[in-house]
Amino acid sequence: MKRSRTLRCATAGLFGLAVLGTGLATAGSAQAVAPKKAAACTTIKITGKKVAVRMPDNGDTVADSDDPVTRYVRKGDKLRSCLIANGYSQSYNKCGRTGHDWFIVRGGQVPLTCAKRV
């Protein structure tokens, strides 16, 4: 049985799209697995003498001054922070300044007034 030229080209085109689609799906999943470096992340340097890293209570998104301490960081330590938690209704007085925002770091949150962006 002899197929027409247009049918052969259409079949070849569909086969090529199927192969290309499979390749894109594989490439897409490979890219999804590899973590990308976040552009918004910054390195912060601790400016206070001894600063507590606090974990917010269950159900809270922003830490308080009375939340449990997970660890302490010292002056000059460098941490990586990608987000800032805004605690508009709760203010604190840490490192000689009043503030309400917290840097979110590994293990909890650090007061914004006790660190600076590097």
N, CA, C and O atoms as a printed pandas DataFrame, in Angstrom:
     atom_number atom_name residue_name chain_id  residue_number  x_coord  y_coord  z_coord
0              1         N          MET        A               1    0.844   -1.170    0.000
1              2        CA          MET        A               1    0.000    0.000    0.000
2              3         C          MET        A               1    0.892    1.237    0.000
3              4         O          MET        A               1    1.821    1.349    0.800
4              5         N          LYS        A               2    0.604    2.134   -0.881
5              6        CA          LYS        A               2    1.405    3.316   -1.049
6              7         C          LYS        A               2    0.690    4.504   -0.412
7              8         O          LYS        A               2   -0.446    4.828   -0.759
8              9         N          ARG        A               3    1.399    5.158    0.551
9             10        CA          ARG        A               3    0.811    6.332    1.203
10            11         C          ARG        A               3    1.160    7.590    0.424
11            12         O          ARG        A               3    2.183    7.668   -0.257
12            13         N          SER        A               4    0.290    8.553    0.546
13            14        CA          SER        A               4    0.568    9.813   -0.143
14            15         C          SER        A               4    1.666   10.569    0.606
15            16         O          SER        A               4    1.928   10.320    1.782
16            17         N          ARG        A               5    2.287   11.480   -0.097
17            18        CA          ARG        A               5    3.396   12.245    0.475
18            19         C          ARG        A               5    2.926   13.101    1.648
19            20         O          ARG        A               5    3.645   13.204    2.642
20            21         N          THR        A               6    1.762   13.712    1.569
21            22        CA          THR        A               6    1.272   14.569    2.655
22            23         C          THR        A               6    0.992   13.755    3.901
23            24         O          THR        A               6    1.236   14.222    5.014
24            25         N          LEU        A               7    0.482   12.543    3.733
25            26        CA          LEU        A               7    0.204   11.709    4.899
26            27         C          LEU        A               7    1.505   11.299    5.571
27            28         O          LEU        A               7    1.592   11.292    6.799
28            29         N          ARG        A               8    2.543   10.948    4.758
29            30        CA          ARG        A               8    3.835   10.590    5.332
30            31         C          ARG        A               8    4.439   11.766    6.075
31            32         O          ARG        A               8    4.984   11.579    7.163
32            33         N          CYS        A               9    4.363   12.986    5.524
33            34        CA          CYS        A               9    4.914   14.165    6.188
34            35         C          CYS        A               9    4.162   14.470    7.473
35            36         O          CYS        A               9    4.767   14.850    8.475
36            37         N          ALA        A              10    2.847   14.307    7.447
37            38        CA          ALA        A              10    2.046   14.569    8.634
38            39         C          ALA        A              10    2.382   13.560    9.726
39            40         O          ALA        A              10    2.486   13.927   10.896
40            41         N          THR        A              11    2.554   12.293    9.354
41            42        CA          THR        A              11    2.905   11.260   10.335
42            43         C          THR        A              11    4.282   11.527   10.913
43            44         O          THR        A              11    4.485   11.393   12.120
44            45         N          ALA        A              12    5.221   11.899   10.073
45            46        CA          ALA        A              12    6.572   12.200   10.540
46            47         C          ALA        A              12    6.549   13.426   11.450
47            48         O          ALA        A              12    7.263   13.478   12.451
48            49         N          GLY        A              13    5.729   14.404   11.096
49            50        CA          GLY        A              13    5.619   15.603   11.926
50            51         C          GLY        A              13    5.037   15.289   13.298
51            52         O          GLY        A              13    5.510   15.810   14.307
52            53         N          LEU        A              14    4.021   14.447   13.340
53            54        CA          LEU        A              14    3.423   14.048   14.622
54            55         C          LEU        A              14    4.421   13.251   15.455
55            56         O          LEU        A              14    4.507   13.436   16.669
56            57         N          PHE        A              15    5.176   12.364   14.803
57            58        CA          PHE        A              15    6.187   11.600   15.522
58            59         C          PHE        A              15    7.254   12.532   16.088
59            60         O          PHE        A              15    7.694   12.357   17.225
60            61         N          GLY        A              16    7.668   13.519   15.301
61            62        CA          GLY        A              16    8.664   14.488   15.764
62            63         C          GLY        A              16    8.152   15.312   16.938
63            64         O          GLY        A              16    8.898   15.591   17.876
64            65         N          LEU        A              17    6.872   15.703   16.889
65            66        CA          LEU        A              17    6.288   16.450   18.008
66            67         C          LEU        A              17    6.210   15.584   19.256
67            68         O          LEU        A              17    6.439   16.067   20.366
68            69         N          ALA        A              18    5.888   14.302   19.079
69            70        CA          ALA        A              18    5.820   13.410   20.236
70            71         C          ALA        A              18    7.194   13.263   20.879
71            72         O          ALA        A              18    7.318   13.292   22.103
72            73         N          VAL        A              19    8.218   13.106   20.058
73            74        CA          VAL        A              19    9.576   12.982   20.586
74            75         C          VAL        A              19   10.003   14.296   21.228
75            76         O          VAL        A              19   10.592   14.299   22.310
76            77         N          LEU        A              20    9.710   15.409   20.566
77            78        CA          LEU        A              20   10.062   16.711   21.101
78            79         C          LEU        A              20    9.312   16.977   22.396
79            80         O          LEU        A              20    9.889   17.493   23.352
80            81         N          GLY        A              21    8.028   16.628   22.435
81            82        CA          GLY        A              21    7.238   16.812   23.646
82            83         C          GLY        A              21    7.773   15.982   24.793
83            84         O          GLY        A              21    7.810   16.452   25.930
84            85         N          THR        A              22    8.188   14.756   24.518
85            86        CA          THR        A              22    8.767   13.909   25.553
86            87         C          THR        A              22   10.075   14.496   26.049
87            88         O          THR        A              22   10.350   14.485   27.249
88            89         N          GLY        A              23   10.880   15.006   25.134
89            90        CA          GLY        A              23   12.142   15.623   25.531
90            91         C          GLY        A              23   11.925   16.855   26.389
91            92         O          GLY        A              23   12.651   17.071   27.359
92            93         N          LEU        A              24   10.931   17.667   26.044
93            94        CA          LEU        A              24   10.637   18.848   26.843
94            95         C          LEU        A              24   10.110   18.467   28.210
95            96         O          LEU        A              24   10.446   19.103   29.209
96            97         N          ALA        A              25    9.283   17.429   28.262
97            98        CA          ALA        A              25    8.757   16.998   29.559
98            99         C          ALA        A              25    9.889   16.488   30.440
99           100         O          ALA        A              25    9.908   16.749   31.643
100          101         N          THR        A              26   10.818   15.772   29.857
101          102        CA          THR        A              26   11.953   15.278   30.623
102          103         C          THR        A              26   12.842   16.430   31.061
103          104         O          THR        A              26   13.294   16.466   32.205
104          105         N          ALA        A              27   13.095   17.370   30.159
105          106        CA          ALA        A              27   13.937   18.512   30.511
106          107         C          ALA        A              27   13.257   19.368   31.581
107          108         O          ALA        A              27   13.918   19.882   32.483
108          109         N          GLY        A              28   11.943   19.516   31.476
109          110        CA          GLY        A              28   11.224   20.298   32.464
110          111         C          GLY        A              28   11.294   19.669   33.842
111          112         O          GLY        A              28   11.464   20.374   34.837
112          113         N          SER        A              29   11.163   18.336   33.915
113          114        CA          SER        A              29   11.226   17.685   35.215
114          115         C          SER        A              29   12.641   17.733   35.779
115          116         O          SER        A              29   12.825   17.807   36.994
116          117         N          ALA        A              30   13.639   17.691   34.901
117          118        CA          ALA        A              30   15.017   17.780   35.383
118          119         C          ALA        A              30   15.294   19.167   35.940
119          120         O          ALA        A              30   16.021   19.305   36.924
120          121         N          GLN        A              31   14.728   20.188   35.327
121          122        CA          GLN        A              31   14.922   21.542   35.831
122          123         C          GLN        A              31   14.159   21.760   37.118
123          124         O          GLN        A              31   14.600   22.520   37.981
124          125         N          ALA        A              32   13.011   21.098   37.261
125          126        CA          ALA        A              32   12.223   21.276   38.478
126          127         C          ALA        A              32   12.928   20.639   39.675
127          128         O          ALA        A              32   12.796   21.120   40.801
128          129         N          VAL        A              33   13.671   19.566   39.439
129          130        CA          VAL        A              33   14.372   18.889   40.521
130          131         C          VAL        A              33   15.555   19.714   41.005
131          132         O          VAL        A              33   15.815   19.780   42.207
132          133         N          ALA        A              34   16.268   20.341   40.086
133          134        CA          ALA        A              34   17.440   21.130   40.463
134          135         C          ALA        A              34   16.979   22.445   41.088
135          136         O          ALA        A              34   16.263   23.206   40.437
136          137         N          PRO        A              35   17.371   22.738   42.346
137          138        CA          PRO        A              35   16.933   23.990   42.975
138          139         C          PRO        A              35   17.618   25.185   42.344
139          140         O          PRO        A              35   18.800   25.138   42.002
140          141         N          LYS        A              36   16.860   26.248   42.197
141          142        CA          LYS        A              36   17.420   27.480   41.652
142          143         C          LYS        A              36   17.786   28.408   42.793
143          144         O          LYS        A              36   17.153   28.380   43.849
144          145         N          LYS        A              37   18.786   29.214   42.590
145          146        CA          LYS        A              37   19.206   30.183   43.581
146          147         C          LYS        A              37   18.214   31.337   43.582
147          148         O          LYS        A              37   17.977   31.959   42.546
148          149         N          ALA        A              38   17.642   31.619   44.725
149          150        CA          ALA        A              38   16.655   32.688   44.822
150          151         C          ALA        A              38   17.336   34.047   44.695
151          152         O          ALA        A              38   18.354   34.312   45.334
152          153         N          ALA        A              39   16.760   34.888   43.868
153          154        CA          ALA        A              39   17.354   36.204   43.637
154          155         C          ALA        A              39   17.112   37.147   44.805
155          156         O          ALA        A              39   17.860   38.104   45.005
156          157         N          ALA        A              40   16.053   36.871   45.582
157          158        CA          ALA        A              40   15.698   37.781   46.668
158          159         C          ALA        A              40   16.453   37.472   47.962
159          160         O          ALA        A              40   16.352   38.246   48.914
160          161         N          CYS        A              41   17.187   36.398   48.031
161          162        CA          CYS        A              41   17.912   36.041   49.255
162          163         C          CYS        A              41   19.101   36.978   49.460
163          164         O          CYS        A              41   19.783   37.359   48.509
164          165         N          THR        A              42   19.329   37.336   50.710
165          166        CA          THR        A              42   20.460   38.194   51.047
166          167         C          THR        A              42   21.210   37.593   52.224
167          168         O          THR        A              42   20.672   36.784   52.980
168          169         N          THR        A              43   22.436   37.995   52.358
169          170        CA          THR        A              43   23.229   37.614   53.517
170          171         C          THR        A              43   23.128   38.748   54.522
171          172         O          THR        A              43   23.276   39.921   54.177
172          173         N          ILE        A              44   22.871   38.378   55.778
173          174        CA          ILE        A              44   22.784   39.384   56.824
174          175         C          ILE        A              44   23.911   39.160   57.816
175          176         O          ILE        A              44   24.356   38.031   58.020
176          177         N          LYS        A              45   24.367   40.238   58.427
177          178        CA          LYS        A              45   25.433   40.175   59.421
178          179         C          LYS        A              45   24.856   40.653   60.747
179          180         O          LYS        A              45   24.232   41.713   60.808
180          181         N          ILE        A              46   25.058   39.885   61.796
181          182        CA          ILE        A              46   24.518   40.203   63.110
182          183         C          ILE        A              46   25.304   41.373   63.702
183          184         O          ILE        A              46   26.535   41.360   63.715
184          185         N          THR        A              47   24.579   42.389   64.192
185          186        CA          THR        A              47   25.216   43.579   64.761
186          187         C          THR        A              47   25.119   43.624   66.280
187          188         O          THR        A              47   25.865   44.366   66.918
188          189         N          GLY        A              48   24.216   42.846   66.871
189          190        CA          GLY        A              48   24.086   42.806   68.325
190          191         C          GLY        A              48   25.114   41.870   68.936
191          192         O          GLY        A              48   25.695   41.047   68.229
192          193         N          LYS        A              49   25.352   41.982   70.262
193          194        CA          LYS        A              49   26.343   41.128   70.931
194          195         C          LYS        A              49   25.944   39.655   70.892
195          196         O          LYS        A              49   26.681   38.811   70.382
196          197         N          LYS        A              50   24.771   39.365   71.438
197          198        CA          LYS        A              50   24.257   37.998   71.482
198          199         C          LYS        A              50   22.773   38.085   71.151
199          200         O          LYS        A              50   21.991   38.643   71.922
200          201         N          VAL        A              51   22.393   37.540   70.019
201          202        CA          VAL        A              51   21.029   37.676   69.521
202          203         C          VAL        A              51   20.359   36.307   69.501
203          204         O          VAL        A              51   20.939   35.325   69.038
204          205         N          ALA        A              52   19.138   36.259   70.005
205          206        CA          ALA        A              52   18.373   35.008   70.038
206          207         C          ALA        A              52   17.660   34.791   68.709
207          208         O          ALA        A              52   17.068   35.711   68.144
208          209         N          VAL        A              53   17.730   33.560   68.225
209          210        CA          VAL        A              53   16.937   33.146   67.073
210          211         C          VAL        A              53   15.688   32.499   67.655
211          212         O          VAL        A              53   15.776   31.469   68.322
212          213         N          ARG        A              54   14.531   33.094   67.408
213          214        CA          ARG        A              54   13.288   32.650   68.037
214          215         C          ARG        A              54   12.373   31.969   67.031
215          216         O          ARG        A              54   12.287   32.370   65.870
216          217         N          MET        A              55   11.688   30.922   67.506
217          218        CA          MET        A              55   10.722   30.193   66.698
218          219         C          MET        A              55    9.323   30.654   67.089
219          220         O          MET        A              55    8.979   30.614   68.270
220          221         N          PRO        A              56    8.496   31.096   66.115
221          222        CA          PRO        A              56    7.140   31.531   66.448
222          223         C          PRO        A              56    6.313   30.393   67.040
223          224         O          PRO        A              56    6.537   29.223   66.731
224          225         N          ASP        A              57    5.353   30.752   67.895
225          226        CA          ASP        A              57    4.434   29.758   68.459
226          227         C          ASP        A              57    3.611   29.124   67.355
227          228         O          ASP        A              57    3.528   29.655   66.247
228          229         N          ASN        A              58    2.999   27.977   67.663
229          230        CA          ASN        A              58    2.138   27.307   66.687
230          231         C          ASN        A              58    0.993   28.226   66.281
231          232         O          ASN        A              58    0.321   28.806   67.135
232          233         N          GLY        A              59    0.778   28.355   65.006
233          234        CA          GLY        A              59   -0.281   29.201   64.476
234          235         C          GLY        A              59    0.160   30.627   64.195
235          236         O          GLY        A              59   -0.560   31.361   63.517
236          237         N          ASP        A              60    1.315   31.044   64.692
237          238        CA          ASP        A              60    1.825   32.391   64.436
238          239         C          ASP        A              60    2.798   32.363   63.260
239          240         O          ASP        A              60    3.487   31.368   63.032
240          241         N          THR        A              61    2.844   33.458   62.526
241          242        CA          THR        A              61    3.807   33.559   61.429
242          243         C          THR        A              61    4.967   34.470   61.794
243          244         O          THR        A              61    6.024   34.417   61.165
244          245         N          VAL        A              62    4.773   35.303   62.806
245          246        CA          VAL        A              62    5.804   36.253   63.221
246          247         C          VAL        A              62    6.166   35.968   64.675
247          248         O          VAL        A              62    5.291   35.717   65.504
248          249         N          ALA        A              63    7.450   36.008   64.972
249          250        CA          ALA        A              63    7.922   35.735   66.325
250          251         C          ALA        A              63    7.615   36.908   67.255
251          252         O          ALA        A              63    7.415   38.038   66.808
252          253         N          ASP        A              64    7.583   36.619   68.545
253          254        CA          ASP        A              64    7.439   37.625   69.603
254          255         C          ASP        A              64    8.713   37.623   70.430
255          256         O          ASP        A              64    9.563   36.745   70.281
256          257         N          SER        A              65    8.834   38.602   71.291
257          258        CA          SER        A              65    9.989   38.657   72.189
258          259         C          SER        A              65    9.964   37.553   73.230
259          260         O          SER        A              65   11.000   37.240   73.817
260          261         N          ASP        A              66    8.801   36.956   73.471
261          262        CA          ASP        A              66    8.704   35.902   74.482
262          263         C          ASP        A              66    8.595   34.500   73.888
263          264         O          ASP        A              66    8.329   33.549   74.623
264          265         N          ASP        A              67    8.792   34.348   72.588
265          266        CA          ASP        A              67    8.757   33.028   71.950
266          267         C          ASP        A              67   10.012   32.243   72.312
267          268         O          ASP        A              67   11.026   32.835   72.682
268          269         N          PRO        A              68    9.956   30.899   72.209
269          270        CA          PRO        A              68   11.110   30.084   72.593
270          271         C          PRO        A              68   12.340   30.328   71.717
271          272         O          PRO        A              68   12.226   30.539   70.509
272          273         N          VAL        A              69   13.495   30.294   72.336
273          274        CA          VAL        A              69   14.778   30.503   71.660
274          275         C          VAL        A              69   15.280   29.162   71.145
275          276         O          VAL        A              69   15.345   28.191   71.899
276          277         N          THR        A              70   15.635   29.100   69.861
277          278        CA          THR        A              70   16.176   27.868   69.299
278          279         C          THR        A              70   17.699   27.840   69.366
279          280         O          THR        A              70   18.296   26.774   69.518
280          281         N          ARG        A              71   18.325   29.001   69.253
281          282        CA          ARG        A              71   19.784   29.106   69.354
282          283         C          ARG        A              71   20.154   30.576   69.477
283          284         O          ARG        A              71   19.299   31.454   69.352
284          285         N          TYR        A              72   21.408   30.834   69.718
285          286        CA          TYR        A              72   21.926   32.196   69.782
286          287         C          TYR        A              72   22.971   32.394   68.692
287          288         O          TYR        A              72   23.700   31.466   68.341
288          289         N          VAL        A              73   23.036   33.601   68.165
289          290        CA          VAL        A              73   24.070   33.974   67.209
290          291         C          VAL        A              73   24.826   35.164   67.785
291          292         O          VAL        A              73   24.263   35.966   68.530
292          293         N          ARG        A              74   26.076   35.270   67.442
293          294        CA          ARG        A              74   26.951   36.315   68.003
294          295         C          ARG        A              74   27.219   37.416   66.990
295          296         O          ARG        A              74   26.940   37.270   65.800
296          297         N          LYS        A              75   27.760   38.509   67.478
297          298        CA          LYS        A              75   28.096   39.646   66.633
298          299         C          LYS        A              75   29.095   39.206   65.557
299          300         O          LYS        A              75   30.091   38.544   65.848
300          301         N          GLY        A              76   28.808   39.587   64.321
301          302        CA          GLY        A              76   29.683   39.250   63.198
302          303         C          GLY        A              76   29.276   37.985   62.458
303          304         O          GLY        A              76   29.766   37.749   61.354
304          305         N          ASP        A              77   28.396   37.163   63.026
305          306        CA          ASP        A              77   27.935   35.956   62.333
306          307         C          ASP        A              77   27.152   36.352   61.089
307          308         O          ASP        A              77   26.422   37.343   61.088
308          309         N          LYS        A              78   27.315   35.569   60.034
309          310        CA          LYS        A              78   26.598   35.818   58.784
310          311         C          LYS        A              78   25.574   34.722   58.578
311          312         O          LYS        A              78   25.880   33.535   58.692
312          313         N          LEU        A              79   24.357   35.131   58.273
313          314        CA          LEU        A              79   23.246   34.214   58.033
314          315         C          LEU        A              79   22.611   34.550   56.695
315          316         O          LEU        A              79   22.793   35.647   56.168
316          317         N          ARG        A              80   21.872   33.606   56.153
317          318        CA          ARG        A              80   21.173   33.813   54.883
318          319         C          ARG        A              80   19.690   33.966   55.170
319          320         O          ARG        A              80   19.095   33.150   55.873
320          321         N          SER        A              81   19.100   35.017   54.620
321          322        CA          SER        A              81   17.677   35.274   54.808
322          323         C          SER        A              81   17.036   35.566   53.457
323          324         O          SER        A              81   17.556   36.357   52.671
324          325         N          CYS        A              82   15.904   34.920   53.196
325          326        CA          CYS        A              82   15.192   35.126   51.936
326          327         C          CYS        A              82   13.877   35.871   52.128
327          328         O          CYS        A              82   13.305   36.380   51.164
328          329         N          LEU        A              83   13.394   35.939   53.373
329          330        CA          LEU        A              83   12.118   36.591   53.643
330          331         C          LEU        A              83   12.211   37.460   54.879
331          332         O          LEU        A              83   13.077   37.265   55.732
332          333         N          ILE        A              84   11.314   38.413   54.962
333          334        CA          ILE        A              84   11.176   39.246   56.156
334          335         C          ILE        A              84    9.742   39.111   56.625
335          336         O          ILE        A              84    8.809   39.294   55.843
336          337         N          ALA        A              85    9.557   38.788   57.912
337          338        CA          ALA        A              85    8.227   38.687   58.497
338          339         C          ALA        A              85    7.848   40.044   59.061
339          340         O          ALA        A              85    8.606   40.633   59.832
340          341         N          ASN        A              86    6.684   40.541   58.684
341          342        CA          ASN        A              86    6.212   41.847   59.133
342          343         C          ASN        A              86    5.258   41.668   60.301
343          344         O          ASN        A              86    4.166   41.127   60.126
344          345         N          GLY        A              87    5.646   42.109   61.482
345          346        CA          GLY        A              87    4.799   42.044   62.666
346          347         C          GLY        A              87    4.290   43.423   63.005
347          348         O          GLY        A              87    4.744   44.036   63.971
348          349         N          TYR        A              88    3.354   43.916   62.221
349          350        CA          TYR        A              88    2.894   45.301   62.355
350          351         C          TYR        A              88    2.309   45.609   63.734
351          352         O          TYR        A              88    2.519   46.699   64.266
352          353         N          SER        A              89    1.588   44.671   64.305
353          354        CA          SER        A              89    0.896   44.968   65.556
354          355         C          SER        A              89    1.776   44.766   66.786
355          356         O          SER        A              89    1.436   45.249   67.866
356          357         N          GLN        A              90    2.901   44.064   66.646
357          358        CA          GLN        A              90    3.741   43.756   67.803
358          359         C          GLN        A              90    5.105   44.405   67.624
359          360         O          GLN        A              90    5.839   44.079   66.691
360          361         N          SER        A              91    5.437   45.314   68.513
361          362        CA          SER        A              91    6.747   45.946   68.427
362          363         C          SER        A              91    7.654   45.365   69.506
363          364         O          SER        A              91    7.186   44.819   70.505
364          365         N          TYR        A              92    8.945   45.491   69.286
365          366        CA          TYR        A              92    9.941   45.003   70.242
366          367         C          TYR        A              92   11.044   46.041   70.364
367          368         O          TYR        A              92   11.179   46.922   69.515
368          369         N          ASN        A              93   11.828   45.929   71.420
369          370        CA          ASN        A              93   12.992   46.790   71.624
370          371         C          ASN        A              93   14.200   45.873   71.771
371          372         O          ASN        A              93   14.452   45.344   72.854
372          373         N          LYS        A              94   14.938   45.685   70.696
373          374        CA          LYS        A              94   16.099   44.798   70.671
374          375         C          LYS        A              94   17.294   45.528   70.082
375          376         O          LYS        A              94   17.151   46.288   69.124
376          377         N          CYS        A              95   18.455   45.303   70.642
377          378        CA          CYS        A              95   19.712   45.887   70.173
378          379         C          CYS        A              95   19.658   47.414   70.169
379          380         O          CYS        A              95   20.250   48.055   69.301
380          381         N          GLY        A              96   18.954   47.993   71.132
381          382        CA          GLY        A              96   18.922   49.435   71.291
382          383         C          GLY        A              96   17.967   50.174   70.371
383          384         O          GLY        A              96   17.961   51.405   70.356
384          385         N          ARG        A              97   17.167   49.460   69.609
385          386        CA          ARG        A              97   16.223   50.113   68.694
386          387         C          ARG        A              97   14.864   49.418   68.771
387          388         O          ARG        A              97   14.768   48.250   69.148
388          389         N          THR        A              98   13.834   50.147   68.413
389          390        CA          THR        A              98   12.481   49.593   68.377
390          391         C          THR        A              98   12.154   49.181   66.949
391          392         O          THR        A              98   12.457   49.903   65.999
392          393         N          GLY        A              99   11.537   48.022   66.808
393          394        CA          GLY        A              99   11.163   47.529   65.486
394          395         C          GLY        A              99    9.998   46.575   65.573
395          396         O          GLY        A              99    9.499   46.289   66.661
396          397         N          HIS        A             100    9.564   46.082   64.433
397          398        CA          HIS        A             100    8.479   45.096   64.395
398          399         C          HIS        A             100    8.699   44.031   63.329
399          400         O          HIS        A             100    7.895   43.104   63.238
400          401         N          ASP        A             101    9.744   44.121   62.526
401          402        CA          ASP        A             101   10.024   43.152   61.469
402          403         C          ASP        A             101   11.123   42.186   61.907
403          404         O          ASP        A             101   11.971   42.523   62.734
404          405         N          TRP        A             102   11.092   40.974   61.335
405          406        CA          TRP        A             102   12.039   39.917   61.666
406          407         C          TRP        A             102   12.602   39.314   60.390
407          408         O          TRP        A             102   11.858   39.093   59.435
408          409         N          PHE        A             103   13.906   39.043   60.356
409          410        CA          PHE        A             103   14.508   38.265   59.270
410          411         C          PHE        A             103   14.205   36.794   59.540
411          412         O          PHE        A             103   14.399   36.315   60.657
412          413         N          ILE        A             104   13.734   36.077   58.524
413          414        CA          ILE        A             104   13.503   34.643   58.652
414          415         C          ILE        A             104   14.780   33.931   58.225
415          416         O          ILE        A             104   15.215   34.053   57.080
416          417         N          VAL        A             105   15.376   33.191   59.145
417          418        CA          VAL        A             105   16.621   32.465   58.901
418          419         C          VAL        A             105   16.408   31.003   59.259
419          420         O          VAL        A             105   15.338   30.626   59.738
420          421         N          ARG        A             106   17.418   30.186   59.029
421          422        CA          ARG        A             106   17.328   28.772   59.372
422          423         C          ARG        A             106   17.200   28.630   60.893
423          424         O          ARG        A             106   18.042   29.115   61.648
424          425         N          GLY        A             107   16.145   27.964   61.317
425          426        CA          GLY        A             107   15.945   27.716   62.733
426          427         C          GLY        A             107   15.041   28.715   63.426
427          428         O          GLY        A             107   14.762   28.550   64.613
428          429         N          GLY        A             108   14.565   29.753   62.731
429          430        CA          GLY        A             108   13.668   30.705   63.364
430          431         C          GLY        A             108   13.742   32.088   62.754
431          432         O          GLY        A             108   13.901   32.244   61.544
432          433         N          GLN        A             109   13.623   33.096   63.615
433          434        CA          GLN        A             109   13.601   34.476   63.159
434          435         C          GLN        A             109   14.505   35.338   64.024
435          436         O          GLN        A             109   14.627   35.123   65.230
436          437         N          VAL        A             110   15.138   36.320   63.385
437          438        CA          VAL        A             110   16.060   37.243   64.051
438          439         C          VAL        A             110   15.489   38.653   63.928
439          440         O          VAL        A             110   14.996   39.013   62.859
440          441         N          PRO        A             111   15.541   39.469   64.994
441          442        CA          PRO        A             111   15.028   40.841   64.895
442          443         C          PRO        A             111   15.763   41.641   63.825
443          444         O          PRO        A             111   16.983   41.544   63.693
444          445         N          LEU        A             112   15.025   42.416   63.079
445          446        CA          LEU        A             112   15.591   43.216   62.008
446          447         C          LEU        A             112   16.549   44.270   62.553
447          448         O          LEU        A             112   17.494   44.663   61.869
448          449         N          THR        A             113   16.312   44.725   63.774
449          450        CA          THR        A             113   17.150   45.771   64.350
450          451         C          THR        A             113   18.507   45.252   64.791
451          452         O          THR        A             113   19.397   46.054   65.071
452          453         N          CYS        A             114   18.699   43.952   64.863
453          454        CA          CYS        A             114   19.952   43.349   65.325
454          455         C          CYS        A             114   20.811   42.829   64.182
455          456         O          CYS        A             114   21.794   42.128   64.421
456          457         N          ALA        A             115   20.456   43.162   62.941
457          458        CA          ALA        A             115   21.220   42.662   61.795
458          459         C          ALA        A             115   21.178   43.697   60.685
459          460         O          ALA        A             115   20.303   44.562   60.647
460          461         N          LYS        A             116   22.148   43.587   59.780
461          462        CA          LYS        A             116   22.161   44.455   58.605
462          463         C          LYS        A             116   22.470   43.612   57.388
463          464         O          LYS        A             116   23.113   42.566   57.480
464          465         N          ARG        A             117   21.999   44.089   56.241
465          466        CA          ARG        A             117   22.261   43.373   54.981
466          467         C          ARG        A             117   23.701   43.611   54.559
467          468         O          ARG        A             117   24.231   44.716   54.679
468          469         N          VAL        A             118   24.318   42.550   54.064
469          470        CA          VAL        A             118   25.718   42.649   53.614
470          471         C          VAL        A             118   25.743   42.708   52.099
471          472         O          VAL        A             118   26.817   42.793   51.503
